Amino acid sequence: MLKLLLDPRAEGAFFADTVAVALAEVGAVFPAAEPRVDARASVTFLDVSLPEDAAPALLRLAAVQAVFAPEGGGLRLVDAEPGFALPAELVWGAKYRGKTHELATQLALNVALAHCRAEGPPKLLDPMAGRGSTLLWAARYGLEARGIEHDPRALPDFQRHVKGQCTLQRLKHQERQGSVHAKRKDGVGRFLEYRFGERALKLITGDARDAPALLGGERVHLIVADLPYGVQHVGPTGTRDPLPVLRECAPGWAELLKPGGAMVLIYNRFLPKREALVEAFEAAGLAAQPFEAPHRMSASILRDLAVFTRP
C-alpha cells in the first residue's frame, strides 16, 4: 500500500470537491488502485493498493504532492521523480484573465492519456488554446503539441511567456515563426513554434472550426480543450453558450483524432448540458466515456470533464 498526500494547491483548482476529483483521477489512471481516503488533521491522504515502482507515475497526478509508504509504525517518503521533461515554471508562470487553473489542465491531460489507445508517440491538439497552458503541459510531458486560438494577441503573449521562462530557466530551445498557408492581413494561419529537443509545440492563429485545414493533414492522438465559460467568454453569437460553435467544430475535431484517440473537454455543466455536449460529439462518430469529475467554481459554474474516444 502507498499513501498519496494531496497537494494543498489542488483546493485552488477543485475547491470543496478536491477529494472527489482526486479519487476520480486515480480511478481513471490506475483502475486497480482501490483508493481510500485517510483524512488526518489538516492533511488528506489517498491510500492506494499499488507497488512503489508506481510512484513516478503517481506523482504526475494533478492532486498528488508526495508519495509515502507505511514503515515501522510511521511513514517513509518514497524517493521518486515524475520525470517531467521541463521545469514547472514553464507552466505556472503565465497569468491572464480567464486562465484555467494549471492543475485542472493537468487533470484533463492525465485523463486523456489514460483513455488513449492510439498507436505511436502521442501528439496533442488544443483547438481552443488560449495562451497555451495545455501546450506547455504537453511539453512538460514530452509530447508533440499543436494549438489553435482565434485571438491574434495570443501569439505575442505566448512568445513573451515562453521566451521569458526559457531565459530564466536556461532552457535550450528553437523558435520558429511563419504561416501555415499564404499570409493573410487578418493574421489567420500565423504560427509560433518552440522546439525542445525532439518535441515541438506550435500555436496557430485561427478558428477552431477550421482545425483540419489549419493542421494541414496532421492527425493527433489527443485533443484536450477548455471550452468557453464565464462572463469573459462571449462567443461570436453574443452568447456564453458554446454549443452552437461546438456542433460546427465536432466533425473536424473527430476527423483529426486517430482511431483509438481520446478527447477531453473541460466545460461548465450548466452551459452546455452534458447530454447536449455528448449528443454533438457522438453525432460526429465519437463515443462518450463515463468519466466525471464535477467541482463547483461558483454559483454559475460547475466545472467538469467530458471524455470521448474514437473507436
LOVOZA-726773 format. One line per 2 residues: for each residue x, y, z of C-alpha. Coordinates in nm, 2 decimals, decimal comma, m for minus. Example, Ala and Ser with C-alpha at 12.3 -4.5 7.8 and 13.67 -1.06 7.14 Angstrom:
<rs>
1,23/m0,45/0,78 | 1,37/m0,11/0,71
</rs>
This chain:
<rs>
0,00/0,00/0,00 | 0,11/0,36/m0,07
m0,03/0,68/0,08 | m0,07/0,98/m0,16
m0,05/1,32/0,01 | m0,30/1,56/m0,16
m0,14/1,88/m0,28 | m0,29/2,18/m0,10
m0,28/2,38/m0,42 | m0,55/2,14/m0,55
m0,81/2,32/m0,34 | m0,74/2,63/m0,56
m0,84/2,43/m0,86 | m1,11/2,19/m0,73
m1,23/2,37/m0,41 | m1,46/2,17/m0,18
m1,46/1,88/m0,43 | m1,08/1,82/m0,43
m1,10/1,47/m0,27 | m1,38/1,35/m0,51
m1,18/1,48/m0,81 | m0,86/1,31/m0,68
m1,05/0,98/m0,64 | m1,18/1,01/m0,99
m0,84/1,08/m1,14 | m0,68/0,79/m0,96
m0,96/0,56/m1,07 | m0,91/0,67/m1,43
m0,53/0,64/m1,44 | m0,49/0,35/m1,21
m0,81/0,14/m1,23 | m0,67/m0,13/m0,99
m0,56/0,12/m0,72 | m0,87/0,09/m0,50
m0,82/0,44/m0,35 | m0,94/0,51/0,00
m0,95/0,84/0,19 | m0,74/0,89/0,50
m0,80/1,24/0,64 | m0,57/1,34/0,93
m0,59/1,68/1,10 | m0,51/1,93/0,82
m0,38/1,68/0,56 | m0,55/1,42/0,35
m0,41/1,10/0,21 | m0,54/0,86/m0,05
m0,44/0,50/0,03 | m0,38/0,30/m0,29
m0,30/m0,07/m0,35 | 0,00/m0,01/m0,58
0,37/m0,10/m0,56 | 0,64/0,15/m0,50
0,76/0,15/m0,86 | 0,43/0,32/m0,95
0,54/0,63/m0,75 | 0,68/0,83/m1,05
0,35/0,80/m1,24 | 0,15/0,87/m0,92
0,35/1,20/m0,89 | 0,21/1,30/m1,22
m0,14/1,31/m1,09 | m0,28/1,66/m1,06
m0,38/1,64/m0,69 | m0,08/1,45/m0,56
0,21/1,63/m0,38 | 0,41/1,33/m0,24
0,40/0,95/m0,21 | 0,46/0,77/0,12
0,49/0,41/0,23 | 0,40/0,28/0,57
0,71/0,17/0,76 | 0,77/0,07/1,12
0,46/0,24/1,25 | 0,53/0,56/1,06
0,56/0,69/0,71 | 0,86/0,68/0,47
0,88/0,93/0,19 | 0,91/0,74/m0,14
1,21/0,90/m0,32 | 1,08/0,93/m0,68
1,06/1,19/m0,96 | 0,77/1,23/m1,20
1,02/1,26/m1,49 | 0,89/1,58/m1,64
1,09/1,70/m1,94 | 1,07/2,07/m1,85
1,05/2,27/m1,52 | 0,72/2,36/m1,36
0,78/2,74/m1,41 | 0,71/2,70/m1,78
0,35/2,61/m1,69 | 0,29/2,80/m1,37
0,44/3,14/m1,46 | 0,17/3,27/m1,70
m0,12/3,47/m1,56 | m0,41/3,62/m1,75
m0,78/3,67/m1,73 | m0,99/3,36/m1,79
m0,69/3,12/m1,75 | m0,77/2,76/m1,65
m0,61/2,66/m1,33 | m0,29/2,47/m1,41
m0,39/2,16/m1,21 | m0,73/2,14/m1,39
m0,54/2,13/m1,72 | m0,30/1,86/m1,59
m0,60/1,66/m1,48 | m0,76/1,68/m1,83
m0,43/1,57/m1,99 | m0,39/1,27/m1,75
m0,74/1,16/m1,81 | m0,69/1,19/m2,19
m0,37/0,98/m2,18 | m0,54/0,72/m1,96
m0,82/0,68/m2,23 | m0,59/0,69/m2,54
m0,53/0,36/m2,73 | m0,39/0,51/m3,05
m0,05/0,38/m3,16 | 0,27/0,58/m3,17
0,42/0,87/m2,97 | 0,13/1,08/m2,85
0,06/1,41/m3,03 | m0,19/1,66/m2,88
m0,42/1,93/m3,01 | m0,59/2,20/m2,81
m0,82/2,36/m3,07 | m0,92/2,64/m2,82
m0,57/2,70/m2,68 | m0,59/3,05/m2,52
m0,24/3,14/m2,42 | m0,12/2,78/m2,44
m0,14/2,62/m2,09 | m0,23/2,28/m2,24
0,06/2,31/m2,49 | 0,30/2,39/m2,21
0,18/2,09/m2,00 | 0,22/1,87/m2,31
0,58/2,00/m2,34 | 0,65/1,90/m1,98
0,51/1,55/m2,05 | 0,74/1,53/m2,36
0,46/1,53/m2,61 | 0,43/1,69/m2,95
0,16/1,96/m2,93 | m0,05/2,19/m3,16
m0,28/2,47/m3,05 | m0,53/2,69/m3,23
m0,65/3,02/m3,09 | m0,87/3,28/m3,26
m0,73/3,58/m3,07 | m0,43/3,71/m3,26
m0,30/3,86/m2,94 | m0,23/3,51/m2,81
0,09/3,47/m3,01 | 0,29/3,76/m2,87
0,16/3,68/m2,52 | 0,27/3,32/m2,56
0,60/3,42/m2,70 | 0,67/3,66/m2,41
0,60/3,40/m2,15 | 0,79/3,11/m2,32
1,10/3,32/m2,40 | 1,10/3,47/m2,05
1,09/3,14/m1,89 | 1,35/2,99/m2,12
1,58/3,27/m2,03 | 1,52/3,24/m1,65
1,54/2,86/m1,65 | 1,82/2,85/m1,92
1,62/2,61/m2,14 | 1,77/2,52/m2,47
1,51/2,57/m2,74 | 1,45/2,68/m3,10
1,19/2,93/m3,21 | 1,03/2,94/m3,55
0,76/3,17/m3,69 | 0,56/3,15/m4,01
0,23/3,08/m4,16 | 0,05/2,75/m4,24
m0,07/2,90/m4,57 | m0,04/3,22/m4,77
m0,02/3,52/m4,54 | m0,35/3,70/m4,47
m0,40/4,05/m4,35 | m0,61/3,93/m4,06
m0,32/3,71/m3,94 | m0,51/3,38/m3,97
m0,26/3,09/m4,02 | 0,03/3,27/m3,85
0,21/3,04/m3,60 | 0,47/3,04/m3,34
0,66/2,71/m3,28 | 0,90/2,62/m3,00
1,12/2,31/m3,01 | 1,26/2,15/m2,70
1,48/1,86/m2,82 | 1,28/1,63/m3,04
0,94/1,76/m2,94 | 0,78/2,08/m3,07
0,47/2,29/m2,96 | 0,30/2,51/m3,21
0,04/2,78/m3,15 | m0,16/2,88/m3,46
m0,39/3,18/m3,51 | m0,73/3,07/m3,64
m1,08/2,94/m3,59 | m1,13/2,61/m3,41
m1,40/2,52/m3,67 | m1,12/2,53/m3,93
m0,89/2,29/m3,74 | m0,84/2,03/m4,01
m0,72/2,29/m4,27 | m0,50/2,47/m4,01
m0,33/2,14/m3,92 | m0,27/2,06/m4,29
m0,34/1,69/m4,28 | m0,18/1,62/m3,94
m0,38/1,38/m3,71 | m0,35/1,36/m3,34
m0,38/1,11/m3,06 | m0,52/1,35/m2,80
m0,75/1,65/m2,81 | m0,77/1,85/m2,48
m0,96/2,18/m2,46 | m1,10/2,41/m2,20
m1,43/2,52/m2,35 | m1,55/2,88/m2,31
m1,74/2,95/m1,99 | m1,77/3,25/m1,75
m1,85/3,62/m1,82 | m1,52/3,68/m2,00
m1,62/3,43/m2,27 | m1,88/3,56/m2,50
m1,88/3,40/m2,84 | m1,94/3,54/m3,19
m2,32/3,47/m3,15 | m2,33/3,71/m2,85
m2,40/3,43/m2,60 | m2,19/3,24/m2,35
m2,33/2,91/m2,47 | m2,05/2,74/m2,67
m2,28/2,46/m2,80 | m2,36/2,62/m3,14
m1,99/2,66/m3,22 | m1,91/2,31/m3,08
m2,16/2,15/m3,32 | m1,97/2,31/m3,61
m1,64/2,20/m3,46 | m1,73/1,84/m3,38
m1,69/1,68/m3,73 | m1,35/1,84/m3,79
m1,22/1,75/m3,44 | m1,34/1,39/m3,48
m1,17/1,38/m3,82 | m0,84/1,48/m3,67
m0,84/1,22/m3,39 | m0,67/0,90/m3,48
m0,85/0,57/m3,42 | m0,81/0,48/m3,05
m0,75/0,85/m2,97 | m0,91/1,03/m2,68
m1,06/1,38/m2,63 | m1,12/1,55/m2,30
m1,32/1,87/m2,28 | m1,34/2,09/m1,97
m1,68/2,26/m1,96 | m1,95/2,41/m1,74
m2,22/2,16/m1,67 | m2,48/2,44/m1,66
m2,40/2,56/m2,01 | m2,40/2,34/m2,21
m2,57/2,05/m2,05 | m2,38/1,72/m2,06
m2,64/1,55/m2,26 | m2,63/1,81/m2,54
m2,25/1,80/m2,54 | m2,24/1,43/m2,57
m2,50/1,44/m2,85 | m2,30/1,68/m3,05
m1,98/1,47/m3,05 | m2,14/1,13/m3,07
m2,31/1,26/m3,39 | m1,96/1,31/m3,53
m1,87/0,95/m3,46 | m1,70/0,97/m3,12
m1,80/0,76/m2,82 | m1,87/0,92/m2,48
m1,70/0,76/m2,18 | m1,84/0,75/m1,82
m1,57/0,96/m1,65 | m1,70/1,26/m1,45
m1,52/1,49/m1,20 | m1,76/1,78/m1,12
m1,63/2,06/m0,90 | m1,82/2,38/m0,83
m1,63/2,70/m0,90 | m1,91/2,95/m0,83
m2,29/2,97/m0,82 | m2,30/2,97/m1,20
m2,01/2,74/m1,29 | m1,99/2,37/m1,21
m1,68/2,26/m1,40 | m1,65/1,90/m1,52
m1,47/1,69/m1,78 | m1,63/1,51/m2,07
m1,43/1,23/m2,22 | m1,47/1,09/m2,58
m1,28/0,83/m2,77 | m1,26/0,74/m3,14
m1,34/0,38/m3,20
</rs>
